[in-house]
Amino acid sequence: MRGRARNAVAVATMVVLGTGSAGVAFADDLSPKEIYARAAPATVHIIGTMGSGTGFVYDAEKGLIVTNAHVVLDEPSLRVGVGDRAPVAARLLGIDPCEDVAVLTFSNPQPDLKALKFADSKKVSFADNVTALGYPASIEAQGSQTPVFTTGAVQNPDVKDSTPDPDLPRYPETIQHSATINPGNSGGPLLNGRAEVVGINTLSLTGGGVQGQYYAISSDHVRPLLDQLAAGDVKNDPGWQLVSLRNPDLADYFPEEDAPKVEATQKQFKGQDGMVVTYSRTNSPADKAKLEPGDVITGLKDTTVASYADVCDVLQSAAPGETLPVTGVYSPITANGKDIKAGEEWTTDLVVAKAK
């Protein structure tokens, strides 16, 4: 086991303020049934080994699909289902975990694809009606589902620079809305009244008595990223999975037999900040830096890191091929009682991968 099975939607716990769920309809808005009829054929079910999520075709001729990075990151195999077609193999073209955006394509060309059109998210206003499409977790077998739609209203059209959880990246531009999204909805389209994409559904924020707060990365932020990702760029992906030292579910990212060591790690470093390596991809920059599951990263390029957003801030400022010093401490997970002892500090160098 190298991480939890997932039906992807990034879930964070925070208290946010919003408006009610009533929306504003415009004369040229389509009905929910018309929006669904236009958008469903282009909304795809992404099925991986560890879980599933949603995406949508944005270029039918090239068979290009956009989704969230956290839906497909480190999935050894991917299949994509479109409408009533059986799921077929897909491959990852490009990914940027710090932007939480990825582009896929079908392994073999698919006939008669439909695509969704992007709209300008800057034209989205408070209380506009919006529709979310996706493949939330269901009792149906994977691959036999049809997309589910929910409707709501825009609660804040321009949420800036949000950092909702230590395990998530920084989201520079999102739309807060009340169209319900659940695990499995991540990567799906948020649509305006003309069935155009104004955002990619990404976050569901709960806790503190807050309900009905959902976030989509704005289309204006996503669109400039797509050409390079479709061309094969892999950005800000050293090949690791990092989880906050303070995450109460940290044990879920390790084999069950390591649970006592994980508990000892969080007890030993209680109140301290750091990011725990839970996975290191073979032959990746992280692997070449000899980072192993259980290592606690406390600094990157002479900068203290207490969250994934901190890590991304450094990675996004680094040049391709740059060497980044990494500092950290050994945990009870990595300690062997001989030459490696829990709490001892270590250093290594991480070489930023060059874009393909």
C-alpha positions as a printed NumPy array, in Angstrom:
array([[  0.   ,   0.   ,   0.   ],
       [  1.352,   3.433,  -0.92 ],
       [ -1.572,   5.726,  -0.24 ],
       [ -5.277,   5.552,   0.198],
       [ -7.715,   4.417,  -2.447],
       [ -9.538,   7.52 ,  -3.536],
       [-12.662,   8.717,  -5.233],
       [-11.176,  12.052,  -5.921],
       [-12.268,  15.377,  -4.602],
       [ -9.881,  17.475,  -2.581],
       [-11.505,  17.811,   0.828],
       [-10.419,  20.381,   3.375],
       [-11.744,  21.49 ,   6.735],
       [-12.15 ,  25.203,   7.261],
       [-14.8  ,  27.76 ,   8.123],
       [-15.734,  30.049,   5.253],
       [-18.463,  32.611,   4.751],
       [-20.903,  32.529,   1.862],
       [-24.308,  33.531,   0.59 ],
       [-27.446,  31.506,   0.128],
       [-28.113,  29.01 ,  -2.662],
       [-30.683,  30.917,  -4.715],
       [-29.358,  31.857,  -8.158],
       [-29.963,  34.433, -10.85 ],
       [-31.3  ,  33.165, -14.189],
       [-30.782,  35.078, -17.42 ],
       [-33.018,  35.169, -20.49 ],
       [-30.549,  33.152, -22.575],
       [-29.879,  30.53 , -19.904],
       [-30.612,  26.954, -20.868],
       [-32.739,  24.725, -18.681],
       [-30.938,  22.195, -16.471],
       [-32.089,  19.433, -18.844],
       [-30.637,  21.285, -21.856],
       [-27.351,  21.946, -20.033],
       [-27.067,  18.283, -19.139],
       [-27.819,  17.193, -22.716],
       [-25.026,  19.413, -24.044],
       [-22.417,  18.731, -21.377],
       [-22.855,  15.061, -20.454],
       [-21.438,  13.631, -23.731],
       [-18.162,  15.5  , -23.117],
       [-17.895,  14.755, -19.372],
       [-15.759,  11.67 , -18.772],
       [-15.276,   9.173, -15.972],
       [-11.584,   8.723, -15.119],
       [-10.861,   5.351, -13.512],
       [ -7.52 ,   4.546, -11.936],
       [ -6.099,   1.769,  -9.821],
       [ -6.474,   3.731,  -6.577],
       [ -9.746,   5.508,  -7.269],
       [-11.697,   7.551,  -9.727],
       [-12.632,  11.069, -10.688],
       [-14.025,  13.205, -13.472],
       [-12.708,  15.13 , -16.444],
       [-14.019,  16.627, -19.649],
       [-13.002,  16.75 , -23.293],
       [-11.974,  20.26 , -24.32 ],
       [-10.513,  19.403, -27.744],
       [-12.514,  16.742, -29.594],
       [-10.227,  16.584, -32.633],
       [ -7.136,  15.8  , -30.55 ],
       [ -9.006,  13.882, -27.853],
       [ -7.681,  16.109, -25.067],
       [ -9.118,  15.81 , -21.562],
       [ -8.526,  18.13 , -18.607],
       [ -8.89 ,  17.093, -14.973],
       [ -7.369,  17.749, -11.549],
       [ -3.824,  16.546, -10.971],
       [ -4.847,  14.85 ,  -7.723],
       [ -7.213,  12.587,  -9.696],
       [ -4.424,  10.998, -11.759],
       [ -1.161,  11.613,  -9.898],
       [  0.893,   8.399,  -9.631],
       [ -1.869,   6.227, -11.049],
       [ -0.118,   3.27 , -12.737],
       [ -2.972,   2.83 , -15.203],
       [ -5.904,   4.937, -16.357],
       [ -9.148,   4.257, -18.173],
       [-11.693,   6.784, -19.378],
       [-15.392,   6.212, -19.915],
       [-17.392,   8.497, -22.217],
       [-21.18 ,   8.268, -22.17 ],
       [-22.381,   4.715, -22.733],
       [-19.052,   3.576, -24.207],
       [-17.001,   1.029, -22.319],
       [-13.997,   2.597, -20.553],
       [-10.855,   2.625, -22.686],
       [ -7.173,   3.104, -21.891],
       [ -5.898,   6.645, -21.487],
       [ -2.466,   8.155, -20.913],
       [ -1.248,  11.166, -19.038],
       [  0.256,  13.872, -21.247],
       [  1.208,  16.548, -18.728],
       [  0.658,  17.398, -15.091],
       [  1.262,  20.175, -12.584],
       [  0.4  ,  19.112,  -9.015],
       [  0.998,  22.632,  -7.672],
       [ -1.698,  23.967, -10.019],
       [ -3.751,  20.773,  -9.519],
       [ -4.276,  20.466, -13.28 ],
       [ -3.51 ,  17.597, -15.668],
       [ -4.164,  16.789, -19.328],
       [ -4.879,  13.268, -20.625],
       [ -5.655,  11.739, -23.964],
       [ -7.064,   8.455, -25.166],
       [ -4.479,   5.764, -25.913],
       [ -6.303,   5.153, -29.181],
       [ -8.312,   7.737, -31.159],
       [-12.013,   7.8  , -30.316],
       [-14.633,   8.666, -32.949],
       [-17.383,  11.262, -32.617],
       [-16.149,  12.965, -29.467],
       [-17.939,  16.019, -28.1  ],
       [-16.09 ,  18.876, -26.421],
       [-17.005,  21.585, -23.947],
       [-16.24 ,  25.237, -24.601],
       [-14.518,  27.448, -22.044],
       [-16.143,  30.724, -21.044],
       [-14.518,  33.766, -19.431],
       [-14.727,  33.203, -15.687],
       [-14.184,  36.915, -15.093],
       [-17.743,  37.416, -16.367],
       [-19.163,  35.21 , -13.59 ],
       [-21.095,  37.215, -10.995],
       [-22.523,  36.71 ,  -7.513],
       [-25.677,  34.548,  -7.505],
       [-25.306,  33.35 , -11.131],
       [-26.803,  29.91 , -11.664],
       [-24.187,  27.182, -12.186],
       [-24.29 ,  23.435, -12.859],
       [-21.728,  20.819, -11.823],
       [-21.32 ,  17.532, -13.701],
       [-19.315,  14.563, -12.532],
       [-19.058,  10.968, -11.412],
       [-19.377,  10.957,  -7.615],
       [-18.948,   7.72 ,  -5.688],
       [-21.893,   5.434,  -6.41 ],
       [-23.245,   1.982,  -5.7  ],
       [-22.981,   1.315,  -9.43 ],
       [-19.962,  -0.512, -10.782],
       [-17.206,   1.728, -12.084],
       [-17.636,   2.264, -15.807],
       [-21.399,   1.734, -15.776],
       [-22.332,   5.15 , -14.401],
       [-23.679,   8.174, -16.199],
       [-22.656,  11.686, -15.113],
       [-24.635,  13.25 , -12.294],
       [-25.56 ,  16.923, -12.329],
       [-26.267,  19.3  ,  -9.469],
       [-27.251,  22.94 ,  -9.595],
       [-26.485,  25.892,  -7.363],
       [-25.43 ,  29.512,  -7.32 ],
       [-22.167,  31.409,  -7.305],
       [-21.372,  32.543,  -3.768],
       [-18.07 ,  34.274,  -4.532],
       [-16.908,  34.58 ,  -8.16 ],
       [-13.304,  35.457,  -7.38 ],
       [-11.681,  33.786,  -4.366],
       [ -8.004,  34.724,  -4.376],
       [ -4.959,  32.84 ,  -3.086],
       [ -6.714,  30.243,  -0.944],
       [ -4.706,  27.702,   1.069],
       [ -7.479,  25.54 ,   2.51 ],
       [ -5.455,  22.694,   4.004],
       [ -1.78 ,  21.869,   4.759],
       [ -1.956,  18.901,   2.372],
       [ -3.225,  20.925,  -0.595],
       [ -1.531,  23.415,  -2.915],
       [ -2.284,  27.11 ,  -3.068],
       [ -5.258,  27.924,  -5.311],
       [ -4.745,  31.4  ,  -6.842],
       [ -8.199,  31.794,  -8.428],
       [-11.336,  29.833,  -7.568],
       [-15.101,  30.232,  -7.782],
       [-17.082,  29.427,  -4.638],
       [-20.489,  27.94 ,  -5.392],
       [-23.283,  25.829,  -3.911],
       [-23.705,  23.111,  -6.581],
       [-22.989,  19.967,  -4.552],
       [-19.813,  18.039,  -5.36 ],
       [-18.717,  14.839,  -3.647],
       [-15.763,  12.441,  -3.815],
       [-15.417,  11.503,  -7.486],
       [-16.487,  14.935,  -8.789],
       [-12.981,  16.377,  -8.889],
       [-11.914,  17.47 , -12.358],
       [-15.461,  17.864, -13.629],
       [-16.856,  21.003, -15.246],
       [-18.63 ,  23.874, -13.548],
       [-20.965,  25.28 , -16.196],
       [-22.715,  28.586, -16.698],
       [-26.266,  28.943, -18.032],
       [-25.054,  28.387, -21.608],
       [-23.357,  25.058, -20.798],
       [-19.889,  26.641, -21.042],
       [-17.08 ,  25.815, -18.612],
       [-16.31 ,  28.528, -16.077],
       [-14.336,  26.306, -13.699],
       [-12.973,  22.866, -12.791],
       [-14.588,  21.491,  -9.641],
       [-11.869,  20.753,  -7.102],
       [-12.639,  21.42 ,  -3.444],
       [-15.318,  20.531,  -0.949],
       [-14.852,  22.371,   2.337],
       [-16.539,  21.041,   5.439],
       [-16.248,  21.315,   9.191],
       [-17.077,  23.845,  11.853],
       [-20.759,  23.54 ,  11.014],
       [-20.155,  24.685,   7.42 ],
       [-22.066,  22.902,   4.659],
       [-22.499,  23.551,   0.955],
       [-19.193,  25.297,   0.262],
       [-17.643,  24.091,  -2.986],
       [-14.832,  25.495,  -5.106],
       [-13.803,  25.316,  -8.758],
       [-10.522,  26.513, -10.257],
       [-11.505,  29.357, -12.577],
       [-11.373,  28.759, -16.329],
       [ -9.318,  31.911, -16.873],
       [ -6.6  ,  30.445, -14.636],
       [ -6.69 ,  26.977, -16.214],
       [ -6.73 ,  27.789, -19.919],
       [ -3.203,  29.275, -20.158],
       [ -1.781,  26.083, -18.626],
       [ -3.288,  23.608, -21.066],
       [ -1.144,  23.981, -24.191],
       [  2.111,  23.2  , -22.406],
       [  0.59 ,  20.322, -20.454],
       [ -0.896,  18.869, -23.646],
       [  2.58 ,  19.132, -25.196],
       [  3.96 ,  16.878, -22.454],
       [  5.212,  19.221, -19.751],
       [  5.545,  17.783, -16.249],
       [  5.883,  20.662, -13.798],
       [  6.401,  20.829, -10.036],
       [  6.341,  17.045,  -9.703],
       [  9.458,  15.64 ,  -7.991],
       [  7.777,  12.238,  -7.821],
       [  6.733,  12.262,  -4.203],
       [  3.593,  12.212,  -2.156],
       [  3.754,  14.517,   0.865],
       [  1.38 ,  14.628,   3.817],
       [  1.434,  17.047,   6.724],
       [  3.031,  15.771,   9.909],
       [ -0.086,  17.037,  11.709],
       [ -2.566,  15.139,   9.504],
       [ -4.718,  13.01 ,  11.851],
       [ -5.101,  10.415,   9.08 ],
       [ -1.376,  10.07 ,   8.384],
       [ -1.457,   6.359,   9.226],
       [ -3.812,   5.751,   6.281],
       [ -0.915,   6.476,   3.902],
       [  1.259,   3.654,   5.239],
       [  0.899,  -0.125,   5.47 ],
       [ -1.215,  -1.225,   8.41 ],
       [  1.764,  -2.829,  10.14 ],
       [  3.467,   0.598,  10.296],
       [  0.61 ,   2.165,  12.282],
       [  2.524,   2.029,  15.639],
       [  5.526,   3.754,  14.022],
       [  3.308,   6.445,  12.524],
       [  1.727,   7.029,  15.928],
       [  5.197,   7.256,  17.479],
       [  6.244,   9.731,  14.777],
       [  3.354,  12.085,  15.451],
       [  3.882,  11.767,  19.201],
       [  7.613,  12.503,  18.95 ],
       [  7.1  ,  15.542,  16.705],
       [  3.872,  16.77 ,  18.297],
       [  3.403,  20.488,  17.717],
       [  6.113,  20.613,  15.053],
       [  5.652,  21.36 ,  11.354],
       [  6.91 ,  19.286,   8.462],
       [  5.843,  17.238,   5.463],
       [  6.121,  13.45 ,   5.618],
       [  7.174,  11.563,   2.497],
       [  4.645,   8.767,   2.018],
       [  5.7  ,   7.686,  -1.472],
       [  8.685,   8.177,  -3.786],
       [  8.309,   7.215,  -7.436],
       [ 11.047,   5.022,  -8.915],
       [ 13.678,   6.99 , -10.874],
       [ 12.047,  10.305,  -9.978],
       [ 13.996,  13.314,  -8.632],
       [ 12.735,  12.399,  -5.148],
       [ 13.961,   8.828,  -5.541],
       [ 17.339,  10.013,  -6.833],
       [ 17.571,  12.272,  -3.762],
       [ 17.128,   9.073,  -1.685],
       [ 13.924,  10.312,  -0.068],
       [ 12.019,   7.417,   1.434],
       [  8.572,   6.911,   2.983],
       [  8.674,   8.205,   6.543],
       [ 11.272,  10.917,   5.982],
       [ 10.107,  14.238,   7.448],
       [ 10.946,  17.263,   5.291],
       [ 11.32 ,  20.481,   7.289],
       [ 13.077,  22.747,   4.78 ],
       [ 13.464,  23.251,   1.052],
       [ 16.021,  25.666,  -0.437],
       [ 16.665,  27.237,   2.973],
       [ 12.94 ,  27.827,   3.46 ],
       [ 10.917,  26.249,   6.255],
       [  8.054,  24.158,   4.88 ],
       [  4.972,  23.503,   6.991],
       [  2.504,  22.772,   4.19 ],
       [  2.252,  21.56 ,   0.622],
       [  1.644,  25.174,  -0.424],
       [  5.042,  26.08 ,   1.077],
       [  6.663,  23.309,  -0.973],
       [  4.923,  24.497,  -4.133],
       [  6.017,  28.087,  -3.563],
       [  9.646,  26.919,  -3.727],
       [  9.142,  24.535,  -6.656],
       [  7.295,  27.126,  -8.725],
       [ 10.127,  29.61 ,  -8.196],
       [ 12.859,  27.126,  -9.155],
       [ 14.446,  26.871, -12.591],
       [ 14.46 ,  23.579, -14.54 ],
       [ 17.591,  21.66 , -13.577],
       [ 18.172,  23.696, -10.423],
       [ 19.481,  21.871,  -7.357],
       [ 17.391,  22.467,  -4.244],
       [ 18.836,  21.64 ,  -0.794],
       [ 16.388,  19.603,   1.291],
       [ 16.593,  19.318,   5.082],
       [ 14.671,  17.06 ,   7.395],
       [ 14.685,  14.562,  10.238],
       [ 14.427,  10.82 ,  10.479],
       [ 11.207,   9.511,  11.998],
       [ 10.463,   6.301,  13.919],
       [  9.192,   4.996,  10.56 ],
       [ 12.643,   5.301,   8.956],
       [ 14.821,   4.733,  12.004],
       [ 16.495,   1.335,  12.2  ],
       [ 18.029,   1.702,  15.677],
       [ 21.592,   1.382,  14.353],
       [ 23.014,   4.042,  12.064],
       [ 19.693,   5.864,  11.71 ],
       [ 17.962,   7.206,  14.825],
       [ 14.632,   8.978,  15.078],
       [ 15.037,  12.729,  15.429],
       [ 18.426,  12.92 ,  13.745],
       [ 18.717,  15.527,  11.023],
       [ 19.58 ,  14.79 ,   7.396],
       [ 20.222,  16.775,   4.219],
       [ 20.026,  15.916,   0.548],
       [ 19.795,  17.619,  -2.842],
       [ 16.713,  17.558,  -5.059],
       [ 17.287,  18.337,  -8.752],
       [ 14.29 ,  19.967, -10.397],
       [ 13.232,  18.025, -13.46 ],
       [ 13.43 ,  19.729, -16.822],
       [ 10.214,  20.057, -18.811],
       [  9.824,  17.485, -21.562]])
